Amino acid sequence: MTRLHRGLATACAVLLAAPALAQTAPTAAPPMFSPLANLDAHRVVPLPARVTASNGAPFVFTTGTRIVADGPGEVTRTAEFFARTLRKSAAVPLPVSNRRATRSPRAVRDSAAASGNVVMLQLDTMTVQGAEAYTIDISADTLRLVARTPAGLFFAATTLRQLLPASVEMEHSAPRNAPAVSVPAGRIVDAPRFAWRGSMLDVARHFFTVDEVKQHIDLMALYKLNRLHLHLTDDQGWRIQIASWPLLTTVGGRSEVGGASGGFYTKADYREIVQYAAARYITVVPEVDMPGHTNSAIAAYPRLGCSRATPSLFGPDSQPAGLYTGIRVGWSALCADKPITYHFVEDVVRELAAMTPGPYIHIGGDEVEVLSHEQYAQFVERAQRLVQKYGKTMIGWEEVGKARLRPGSLAQLWRSDTALLAVKQGNQLIMSPGPRAYLDMKYTAQTELGLRWAGLIELRTAYDWDPATYSAGLTEANIAGVEAPLWTETVKNLGAAQYLLVPRLPAIAEVGWSEQSQRSWEGFRTRIAAHAPRWRLLGINFYASPQVEWVQ
């Protein structure tokens, strides 16, 4: 017998002589695998308008569950989007079919319900009011999502995703002893309070890649946000390719705060971001900040500039003109009285409008300390005409109210001292008040990342306010919606961005979606606590606020 055979024989003898292993009692499934006991126990964010639990049996996803899309291709896309979430974790095939082509909606509904264990996504313009409104009806054999528009169906699917255990976010099948994936019986009726629910990502101070922006879009989609405001240009970097002014990116795009190499989006990159967002019913709003915050453009084309001296990074003196990697503001400006400036602005607006299917272009307009009031107003009004010329609606930070605004133009409130100038002209506001919605602020004095000039913004501070009563002189009719900006002076990467965004961005999402009369801090802190396992499985970095008892 060889040494190998002798070793195997000895091992077998040891195993045969060993006592049988004791049988361990089954343990309860961890929270991330546990289905909801009833619909009233939901932890959905933003809070739905009305949730009615039923005593009926839950809907259970099985290997026989089918998804039926009743509508155009967009509805099938949403059905597939939802199916992918469960296929990767629950080991169910969830085939998707579309029956709209040959049969009436009622016939499709009746036949599908009769066959049992069906998820239905259906468009209905008669019974559901509101472009983003939806209903969800849950019984043992049918889970029906109904909306007026494809966007509403996508938001319904988002709510359904949150009704499922966090384990559905796993990239592999859940353990075999986990409970079945199910949804308790009942009905949800929901619609947003405000049409504009935005997140602003500053990619100018620090650059974010296309894949990083996509991850941010996925976070937005999880909480029904529908506007991605990309702050594409600032003193520290120009991030969008403009073919008629190529040095904007080859020169102005190669820096960022701190002196790293920066980067920029080609037109193809930008289209990829726009398309990815559109598939999640998020409209991209590009911002090219002007006439101030323009040093990256002036570094590329000095004849555009009428700036003060470039601030020094290390003291009170100035530095030579050129690329700037500090965070001082207010000192740069385009020349308001030069014809070349408006040739430049028109080229930028024309090319940006051509690659932006959404209806908006944001021109910035904040913190302009170099130009006179007359020069500033002249610039804004001419830029506004150019935006309209190329078929878009102008948005600007609240200072644009100092100029004559056209009907439909929007102003974005951030410090509240000039916002009413736009309202008095009949224009609506996007509410982004610094002390509540600026998510680049620190949570507490002890948290490392962030600034604090607008104050410390803990989770409750971000949540517990009403846009309609925030500023004297405003009513709900004056407000287009809410938006949470993330400026990136201190934010070097996606992990840092997520730490400042989560959990405050979901809080702002609920401020924008849910009716004020239904919201409460205690209700929100209970619901958001259950989102921590989902974030961990999705790889989302977050701040574990001590104001919340987080689910482990």
Secondary structure, DSSP 4 states (H G I P E B T S, - for coil): --HHHHHHHHHHHHHHHSPPPPPPPPPPPPGGGPPPSSGGG---SSPPSEEEE-SSPPEE--TT-EEEEESSHHHHHHHHHHHHHHHHHH-----EEE-TTTS-HHHHHHHHHHH-SEEEEEE-TTT--STT-EEEEE-SSEEEEEESSHHHHHHHHHHHHHHS-GGGG-SSPPPTTSPPPEE-SEEEEE--S-SEEEEEEE-SSS---HHHHHHHHHHHHHTT--EEEEEEEETTEE-B--TTSTHHHHTTTS--TTS-----B-HHHHHHHHHHHHTTT-EEEEEEEESBS-HHHHHH-GGGB---PPBPSSSSSB--SS---S---S--BB-TT-HHHHHHHHHHHHHHHHT--SSEEEEE-----SS-HHHHHHHHHHHHHHHHHTT-EEEEEGGGGGS-PPTT-EEEESSSSSHHHHHTTT--EEE--HHHH-TTB-SSTT-SSSB-TT----HHHHHS--GGGSSTT--GGGEEEEEEEE--TT--SHHHHHHHHTTHHHHHHHHHHS-GGG--HHHHHHHHHTTHHHHHHHT------TTS----
